[in-house]
């Protein structure tokens, strides 16, 4: 509850008291002021309700934007992690293939292949 809501409720209560006292005393002017105070209090309370509702909507939008940003960061982070794992997997597979190739050739054959590649 904000200050406008509280102030509006108080003003309405004061207005009801003024109206009741004015009617009891036969003082139309006081009774009328009481009704005016009640109307002003109702308007203040309504203004306070509107401000409260606007704050709630603003907070809701802020929370939604925060949640969406977290979700995007999480997706990007997961994509980066997936790419890293895929790269590491390919690197590991390549090393294994190179080691198998080395095992299939003798040192002399590897030297000849290197020399041939250097000539080309």
Secondary structure, DSSP 8 states (H G I E B T S, - for coil): --HHHHHHHHHHHHHHHHHHHHHHHT-HHHHHHHHHHHHHHHHHHHHHHHHHHHHHHHHHHHHHHHHHHHHHHHHHHHHHHHHHHHHHHHHHHHHHHHHHHHHHS-HHHHHHHHHHHHH-
